[in-house]
Amino acid sequence: MKIAYFDCFCGAAGDMIVGACLDGGAEEAKLRQDLNRLGLANVEIKIEKTSKNGIAATGFQPIVKDKSQSKHRALSTIIDIINRAGFSERVSSQAVDIFKRLAQAEAKVHNTTEDKIHFHEVGADDAIMDIVGACAALEQLEVEKICCSSLTVGSGMITCAHGTLPVPAPATAELIKGIEIIPTEIRTELLTPTGAAILTSLAESFGPMPPMQITNIGYGAGQREIPGRSNVLRLLVGQSSESGAEAEVDQVCVLETNIDDASAELIGHVSEKLLAAGALEVFCTAVSMKKNRPGSQITVLCSADEIQKMEQLLFQESTTFGIRRHFCQRSILPREHQTVTTVFGDIRIKLGYLNGQVTTRSVEFGDCQKAAEKHKVSVKEVIASTWAVYQPKM
């Protein structure tokens, strides 16, 4: 599998993403041809080799020739421009999805709906070029999977169409919810809304670089000069190892809390509430706490958008005064269910696939419990009956 990994040690912007792709092997002539399809005659594309604090990089800069002609646009107008350009299905759908994510973030910030959003900086001609350019350049590189490092956002304040705002900008903050960010002392915006929208829409995971053999490296130049820092975005393109070729990777949040003053009944109650509320997994580990007190560590796995709900439940239902959180990646086998008809009824078996072959099989215990209760037999008898009639899929 061909992987593209964006190393955002100095943030990211739409033009930096395109520049990194060009520096990493995408053809300039082909990209210009693709962008000309948009029919944005008021934009001139400037592509040049440059250096940022000693690092050679490629700069990509859409220049609006007459800014008085650059319009604020509604989402529907932008989607129409993209769809009429005649790109491949992949480029068109990715670009539209990115703008939809931007619209959702802006609508949340301004307490309105997506169809009423009229983009300011984001919806200008140069941003359309950045987003479509990124999708078209990545298609040229023929990457099958996109991954990204944790995100560096910058700090301080910025001035935009809505006045002076803190970094990250409100729309950027909405886009990166649930993704680990790296603090920095640099007092400027390093991650733009456009860059955040592209990466959070296209990247399958955020964190360390996945195992791969690097074949191409590209550096996309940013527009700012930052003292003591190379303002570039690094792109690493390579082939993944075969061992994890078909394992899916996603990101989850791990919540942990240690408790030494709760009964087993209360911990069991809390675990049930968390699972019922949507936790991916809940488990309890015996730990030794301060003053040699035996205690329990409750660990919760959840998606990023469930963090607040899970923490609220832990604070309300348990005796904890604090919760640790961190993000991690997990590899997941693609899976499906096969239904087996037994003397006790239909029982499902979960099948996990690796490299196209079934590597893991597991009887759905809940199905077996229900069948055992219905037929007044033991659960292990239902399980044995299920495996006795199971026929592997060919």
N, C-alpha and C positions, 0 to 999 in steps of 0.2 A: 504494500500500500504506500502511495506517495503522500507524504505529510508536509504541510507548511506550518512552521512554528514561529510566531511573532514574539520577539523578545523586547518587551516594552520597558527597558531600564530607564528611558527618558521620556516616557509617555507615548502618545500616539495621536495622530491627526489623519484625516482622510488623505491629504496630499502625501504624507509620509508613508502611508500604506501603499499607495500607487508607486511612489518612488522606490520603495524597497522591492516591489515586484519587478519593476523595470531593471533595477540593479541586479536582481537575482535571476534574470534570464528572459523576462517577457520582452517582446519586440516592440520598439517604439513606433515603427511604421504601422504595424497592425493595430496598436492601441489608438493611434491617431485616426485611423480609418474607422474604427469602431465608434469613437467619440463623435466623429463628424455626422454619424447617423442621427444624433440627437437634434440636429438642426439649430443649435444655439450659436447663431452667427455673431453674437455680441461677446463671445469668449475666445480668447487666443490661448493656446496651450504652450507653455514654456517648459522645456525639458533640458536639463543641463547637468553635467558632472560638476561636483563641488566638493568642498572639504569642510568638515565641522570639527574644530579642535583637533585636527590632524587625522581624522577618519574620512577616507574617500567615500562619497555617497552620491546618490542621484536625486536631484531636485525635480519635483513635478509641481507646476504652479499654473492653474487656470487663471488667466488675467481678464477681468471684465473691462472691455475697451471703453464703454460709455456707461458709467455707473448710474446715470440718470435713467437708463433704459433697463437696468436690472430690476426685476419685479419681485415682490413678495407673492408667493404662490400657495394655493390650497393644495392639500394632499391629492385630491382627485385630478388636478391639473398636472401635477408631477407624474402621477401614475400613467396618465394619458401620453405624456411625452415619452416615457420609457417604453410603453407598449407599442407605440407607433414607430419606434426606431428599428424594429426588425431584428433584435438580438436573439441569441439562442434562448431556449426556455430556461436554462439554468441562470444565465445572466439577468434576464428580465425578472424572474421570480425572486432572485436574491435581492436585486436592487429595490424592487417594490416592497419586499418584506422589511428591508432596512428602513425605508422611509415610513412605513407603517409603525415600526417601533419608535421612531423619532416622534411621530404624531401622537402616539399613546403617551410618551413621556411628557411632551409639551402640554397635552390636554390635562394630564394629572397635575402638573405644576400650576396651570392657569384655571383649573376647576371648570373645564369645558369639555366638549366632545371633539373627536378626531376630525370630523368633517368641518368644524368651525375654526380649526387651526390654520393660520396663514403664517408660513415659516418666514422668519427674518433672515439672520445670517445663514441658517441651515438650509433654507429653501432657495437661496440665490443660485445663479447660474454656476458659480464655481463649485458649490456643494454637490450639485447634480453631477458635475464632471468627476468629482472625487469619488462619489459612491458608485456610479456606473463604471468609472475607470478601475476601481478596486476589484469589482466583480469580473470585469472583462479581462484584466491582467491575471487574476488568479485562474481563470479558465484557461488562459494561454499556458500557464505553468502546469496544467493538467493534474492539479493536486486533488486527492480524494478525501483528505481529512485536514481540517484546520484546527490547530491548537494555539494556545496563547499563554504567556507568563502571567503572573499576578500583575496588577496594573498600578503604575505610578501616576498619580493625578496632579501633583503639585500642591501649592498652598497659597495663602494670601487672598487677594481680592482681584476681580476683573471688571472691566467696564464693557457693557454690551447694550443691546437695544432696550433692555428692561432696567438699565441703570447699573449701579455698582453692586456686585454680588460676590458671595464667597466662592472659593474653589473647593471642591468641584462645583461647576455651575449646576443649578437645579435640575435641568434636563439630564445632564451627565450623571448626576447622583441617582436619578431614577433608573437610568439604563444599567448602572453597574451594581444595583442592589443584589446582595448575595454573593458577590465576587470579592475575593480578597484583594485589598489594596495595600500598597507599600508607602509608608510615610516618607516625606522628604522635606528638607529645609528650603528647597528652591521656592521662591516667592513669585510664582507665576503659574498660569494654567498650562499643564503638560498634556492632559487628556481632554480633547475637545468633544463636544456632543457628536460630531460626525464620526470621529475616530471610535468613540465608545459604541455608537450604533452599529458600525461595520463589524467590529470585533465581537461584540456580544451577540450579534445575529448569526455570524458565520462560524465562530469557534465552538468546537464541541466540548472543550475543557479548558480550564485555567489553572496553571500551576507549573511544576517542573517540566522540562523538555522530555517528551516521551522517548523511549528507546528507538533509535534510528541511525542509519548511516547517512551522514550529511553529503549531499551532492552539489548543492548551490548555496551561496550566501549573498544576501543583498542588504544594502543600507539605504534607507530613505531619509532624505534630509528634511529637517524642520525649518521653519521660516525664522525662528528666533536665534539669536546668539546668546548662549548661556555661559557665563564665566566658569571655567573649570569643568565644564561638562560638554561632551559631544552630543549635540541635539540631533540624534538620529534614531531611527527605528530599525532594528535588525531583524531580518527574515532568514530563517534556516529552512532549507528544503532538503528532504531526504527520503529514504526508503525505510519503512518500519521492519522490525524483525518478524519472522513468520510465526513465532510462538503465540503472539497475541493478535494474529491477523483478523480474527473475527470476534474478539471480545469487545463489547461496547464499554466506553469509559464515560462516566458522568461525575459530577461534583456534588457532594453532600456536606451538610454541616453536622459536626459532632458537638453535642452539648453534654457537659459532665458536671456533676455536683456530688460532694461528699457529705454524708449525714451520719451523725452518731447519736441522735436523740429521737429516732423514729422506730416504731415497731415494725415487725415483718408484715403485719396486716396493712399498715399505712403505706409501706413501700409497694406492696402488691396492688393496692388501690390506685396509687399514683401511676404505676406502670400500665394498668388497664385504661385509665383515663387518657394517657398519652397515645396509646395505640388506637383507641377509639377516635381520637382527634386527628389522626392522620400521620403519626410518626411511622417512619419506615422500619424502625427496629428500636426496641427498648430492652436493656439488660442490666443486671445488677451484679456487682463484684464486691466481695468482702475485702475491706482495707483496714489497715491499722492507722489510726489517727493520733493527733497530739494527746499527750497525757496517757498514752498507751491504751486509748479507748478503741474497742472494735467498732467498726462502722461499715457503711455500705456506700459504694459509688454507683450512682444511677447514670447510665449512659444512654443518650437518645440520638438516633440518626434521623435527620429530617432534611427536606428540601429547603432551599434558601428562603422561599416565600412563606414557610411555616415556622420560621425561627421565633418570631414574636409570640405566636400562639403557644408554642411549646414552652417557652420561658415563662409566660404568664401562668400556664398550668402548674409548672414546677414551683413557682413562688406561692401560688394560691393553695395548692394541695399538699405540698411537702413542707418540711421545717427548714429548708435551706435559706441561707442568707446571701448566697452568691452562686453564679453559674459560669463555668468556663466554656468558651466556644472556639472552635477552629474548623477550617474547611479542609477537606481531603478529597482525593479522587478514588473511585472504586472501579474495578473492572467487572463487567457483568456479562454472563453468557446470554446470547439470544436464546429465548425459550418459547415453547408452545406446550399445549396440553393435548394428551391423547386420552380419550375416554374408553374405559374397559368395562364391559358388561359382565357382572359376576352374579352369583346366586343371591347376593345381597343388594343388587341394584347396580347402577352405573357409578363407577369410581374413576376419578381423573388421576392421571400420572403426568407429572411435570417433566419435560425433556429439555435438557440444556445442550446447545450445539457449540462445537469448536472446530473451525476449519471445515464446516459442512457436515461434520459427523456428530452423532449423539454421544456425548461424553459423560453426562450425568442424568440419572433417572431418580425421581422421588415421588412416592405416593402422596397424594393430598390427604393429610391426616384428618382434616376437618370432614371430608367426605366419609372417611372410614368411621369417625366418631358417630356421625348421624346414622349411618347404616347399622352400626353395632347397637345403638340405642333402639332403633326401629325393630330390629330382629332379635333383640335380647341375647346377643352373643358378645364375645370379647372383641376389642379393637384388633388385637393381634390375629384373630381368626379371619377378620375381614381383610387385613393386609396380606396374609398368606394366600387367601383366595384370589386376591387381585393379581399377585405375582404369578399364581398358577395358570391364569388364563391370558396373561399379558403376551402379546405378540409384537416384537420390535418393528418399527416402521422401516420399510426398505427404501 
